[in-house]
Amino acid sequence: MKESIWTRQPKAAPARETLTREQIVRAALESLDTEGVAGLSMRKLAAKLGSGATSVYWHVPTKDDLIDLLIDEVWGEIDIPEPELAGWRSGLLLFAHSMRATIMRHPWLPEVMYTRPSMGPNAMTMGTRGLALIAAAGITGRTADFALGTVMSFVLGSTGGEVATREMARRGGQSLDQLAAEVRERTESIADPIMQESARRRTTGDVDAMFYDSFTYGLDLVLEGLAARVEG
């Protein structure tokens, strides 16, 4: 594994340097949220900050370093309650919903998060607090790692699919309902009756509500399964 911004010793900024790493991360986060990963460049970021590219590179040597910082910044937005306050199951429920809301605010995250390990301080804190919730259920060791990973994988997979669908609609100049109607029409022309009926159920009515209902149903299944293991 190559050296990362988390293991590299930071350089001291020049005496006259007024730009900070925090300012760079905030500006880059705004750019990513509006333009996506494709719209992010160190040159454009320097222009946005009214600074020279050299100043940006002094604090953040590479674009990969910047992505690492941005991912960790987003992880820091996720709310993970203490098990003593919420209990393990309610705590995981709140954690999962907070993670979903965070990804929806930053829809570029699924595109980049699997390209590198998350090793920043916020990622470490999120893992520690998540494992504390799992430990409160009486699950320890490797099984605790697997249990937390299962909850997070469900949230990331489910929400990542929703984000991708919304992006598909946006790129096509459509609303979610328009995209759903198109999918339904195409499915009815090629699929068997079972899949036609399934497509009608999934694309008719309030598509926003369908996404949310699907998420909450799946999360309940995951937590029910975890509770069954705990009780067993």
C-alpha positions as CSV (number, residue, x, y, z in Angstrom):
1,M,0.0,0.0,0.0
2,K,1.4,3.4,-1.0
3,E,2.0,6.1,1.6
4,S,-1.1,8.2,2.4
5,I,-1.9,11.6,3.8
6,W,-2.6,9.9,7.1
7,T,0.9,8.5,7.5
8,R,2.9,11.2,5.8
9,Q,4.5,13.8,8.0
10,P,2.8,17.2,7.2
11,K,5.0,20.0,6.0
12,A,5.1,23.3,7.9
13,A,3.4,26.1,6.0
14,P,5.4,29.1,4.9
15,A,5.2,32.1,7.3
16,R,3.1,34.2,4.9
17,E,0.7,31.4,3.9
18,T,-2.9,32.2,4.9
19,L,-4.6,29.3,3.2
20,T,-5.4,26.3,5.5
21,R,-6.1,22.6,4.8
22,E,-9.6,23.1,6.4
23,Q,-10.4,25.8,3.9
24,I,-9.3,23.6,1.0
25,V,-11.4,20.7,2.2
26,R,-14.5,22.9,2.7
27,A,-14.2,24.4,-0.8
28,A,-13.6,21.0,-2.4
29,L,-16.6,19.5,-0.6
30,E,-18.8,22.2,-2.1
31,S,-17.4,21.6,-5.5
32,L,-18.0,17.8,-5.3
33,D,-21.5,18.2,-4.0
34,T,-22.5,20.4,-7.0
35,E,-20.3,19.1,-9.8
36,G,-19.3,15.5,-8.8
37,V,-15.9,13.9,-9.0
38,A,-15.4,14.7,-12.7
39,G,-15.7,18.4,-11.9
40,L,-13.0,18.4,-9.2
41,S,-9.5,19.6,-10.1
42,M,-6.7,21.2,-8.1
43,R,-6.5,24.1,-10.6
44,K,-10.2,24.9,-10.4
45,L,-10.1,24.5,-6.6
46,A,-7.3,27.1,-6.4
47,A,-9.3,29.5,-8.5
48,K,-12.3,29.0,-6.3
49,L,-10.2,29.8,-3.3
50,G,-8.6,32.8,-5.0
51,S,-5.2,31.3,-4.4
52,G,-2.4,29.9,-6.5
53,A,-2.2,26.2,-7.2
54,T,1.2,26.1,-5.4
55,S,-0.6,27.1,-2.1
56,V,-3.1,24.3,-2.5
57,Y,-0.4,21.7,-3.3
58,W,1.6,22.8,-0.2
59,H,-1.3,21.7,2.0
60,V,-2.6,18.8,-0.1
61,P,0.1,17.4,-2.3
62,T,-2.1,15.3,-4.7
63,K,-5.7,14.9,-5.8
64,D,-5.7,11.4,-4.2
65,D,-4.8,13.1,-0.9
66,L,-7.7,15.5,-1.3
67,I,-10.1,12.7,-1.9
68,D,-8.9,10.9,1.2
69,L,-9.5,14.1,3.2
70,L,-12.9,14.6,1.7
71,I,-14.1,11.0,2.4
72,D,-13.0,11.4,6.0
73,E,-14.7,14.7,6.3
74,V,-18.0,13.1,5.3
75,W,-17.5,10.2,7.7
76,G,-17.3,12.9,10.4
77,E,-20.9,14.0,9.7
78,I,-22.4,10.6,10.7
79,D,-24.2,10.5,14.0
80,I,-23.4,7.4,16.1
81,P,-25.1,7.5,19.6
82,E,-23.6,6.0,22.7
83,P,-25.0,2.6,23.5
84,E,-25.8,3.7,27.1
85,L,-28.1,6.3,25.7
86,A,-29.8,4.5,22.8
87,G,-29.3,0.8,23.3
88,W,-27.5,-1.3,20.7
89,R,-30.4,-1.8,18.3
90,S,-31.8,1.8,18.4
91,G,-28.3,3.0,18.2
92,L,-27.6,1.0,15.0
93,L,-30.9,2.1,13.6
94,L,-29.9,5.8,14.1
95,F,-26.4,5.1,12.8
96,A,-27.8,3.6,9.6
97,H,-30.3,6.4,9.0
98,S,-27.6,9.0,9.6
99,M,-25.2,7.3,7.2
100,R,-28.0,7.1,4.5
101,A,-28.7,10.8,5.0
102,T,-25.0,11.7,4.8
103,I,-24.6,9.8,1.5
104,M,-27.7,11.5,0.0
105,R,-26.1,14.9,0.9
106,H,-22.8,13.8,-0.8
107,P,-23.8,11.5,-3.7
108,W,-20.3,11.3,-5.0
109,L,-19.2,9.2,-2.0
110,P,-20.0,5.7,-3.4
111,E,-18.0,6.5,-6.5
112,V,-14.7,7.0,-4.7
113,M,-14.9,5.3,-1.3
114,Y,-14.2,1.8,-2.6
115,T,-11.1,3.0,-4.4
116,R,-9.0,3.4,-1.2
117,P,-9.1,2.3,2.4
118,S,-10.7,4.7,4.8
119,M,-8.0,5.4,7.4
120,G,-8.6,8.9,8.6
121,P,-9.5,10.0,12.1
122,N,-13.2,10.3,11.5
123,A,-13.3,6.8,9.9
124,M,-11.5,5.4,12.9
125,T,-13.9,7.1,15.3
126,M,-16.9,5.9,13.3
127,G,-15.6,2.3,13.5
128,T,-14.9,2.5,17.2
129,R,-18.3,3.9,18.1
130,G,-20.0,1.4,15.8
131,L,-18.2,-1.5,17.4
132,A,-19.3,-0.1,20.8
133,L,-22.9,-0.5,19.7
134,I,-22.2,-4.1,18.6
135,A,-20.4,-4.9,21.8
136,A,-23.4,-3.6,23.8
137,A,-25.4,-6.5,22.1
138,G,-22.9,-8.9,23.5
139,I,-21.1,-9.6,20.3
140,T,-17.3,-9.5,20.3
141,G,-14.2,-10.5,18.3
142,R,-14.3,-11.2,14.6
143,T,-18.1,-11.6,14.8
144,A,-18.4,-8.0,15.9
145,D,-16.4,-6.9,12.9
146,F,-18.7,-9.0,10.6
147,A,-21.9,-7.7,12.3
148,L,-20.9,-4.0,11.9
149,G,-19.7,-4.6,8.3
150,T,-23.0,-6.2,7.5
151,V,-25.0,-3.2,8.7
152,M,-22.7,-0.7,6.9
153,S,-22.6,-2.8,3.7
154,F,-26.4,-2.8,3.6
155,V,-26.6,1.0,4.0
156,L,-23.9,1.7,1.4
157,G,-25.3,-0.8,-1.1
158,S,-28.9,0.3,-0.8
159,T,-28.1,4.0,-0.7
160,G,-25.5,3.7,-3.4
161,G,-28.1,2.2,-5.7
162,E,-30.5,5.0,-5.0
163,V,-27.9,7.6,-5.7
164,A,-27.0,6.0,-9.0
165,T,-30.7,5.9,-10.0
166,R,-31.1,9.6,-9.2
167,E,-28.0,10.4,-11.1
168,M,-29.3,8.4,-14.1
169,A,-32.5,10.5,-14.1
170,R,-30.5,13.7,-13.7
171,R,-28.2,13.0,-16.7
172,G,-31.2,12.1,-18.8
173,G,-33.0,15.3,-17.9
174,Q,-35.8,13.4,-16.2
175,S,-37.5,13.3,-12.9
176,L,-37.5,10.1,-10.9
177,D,-41.1,9.5,-11.8
178,Q,-40.4,9.9,-15.5
179,L,-37.5,7.5,-15.3
180,A,-39.7,5.0,-13.4
181,A,-42.4,5.2,-16.0
182,E,-39.8,4.6,-18.8
183,V,-38.4,1.5,-16.9
184,R,-42.0,0.2,-16.4
185,E,-42.8,0.6,-20.1
186,R,-39.7,-1.1,-21.3
187,T,-40.1,-4.0,-18.8
188,E,-43.6,-4.6,-19.9
189,S,-42.5,-5.0,-23.4
190,I,-39.8,-7.6,-22.7
191,A,-40.4,-9.3,-19.4
192,D,-42.6,-12.2,-18.3
193,P,-45.8,-11.5,-16.3
194,I,-44.1,-12.0,-12.9
195,M,-41.4,-9.4,-13.6
196,Q,-44.0,-7.1,-15.3
197,E,-46.0,-7.1,-12.0
198,S,-42.8,-6.5,-10.0
199,A,-41.8,-3.6,-12.2
200,R,-45.3,-2.0,-11.8
201,R,-45.0,-2.3,-8.0
202,R,-41.6,-0.7,-7.9
203,T,-42.2,2.1,-10.4
204,T,-45.8,3.2,-9.7
205,G,-46.7,5.9,-7.2
206,D,-44.2,7.9,-5.1
207,V,-40.8,6.7,-6.1
208,D,-39.1,8.7,-3.3
209,A,-41.3,6.9,-0.8
210,M,-40.5,3.6,-2.4
211,F,-36.8,4.1,-2.0
212,Y,-37.2,5.0,1.7
213,D,-39.6,2.1,2.4
214,S,-37.2,-0.3,0.7
215,F,-34.4,1.0,2.8
216,T,-36.3,0.7,6.1
217,Y,-37.6,-2.7,5.3
218,G,-34.1,-4.1,4.5
219,L,-32.6,-2.4,7.5
220,D,-35.2,-4.0,9.8
221,L,-34.4,-7.4,8.3
222,V,-30.7,-6.9,9.0
223,L,-31.4,-5.8,12.6
224,E,-33.9,-8.6,13.2
225,G,-31.4,-11.1,12.0
226,L,-28.8,-9.6,14.3
227,A,-31.2,-9.7,17.2
228,A,-32.0,-13.3,16.6
229,R,-28.3,-14.2,16.8
230,V,-28.0,-12.2,20.0
231,E,-31.0,-13.9,21.6
232,G,-29.9,-17.3,20.3
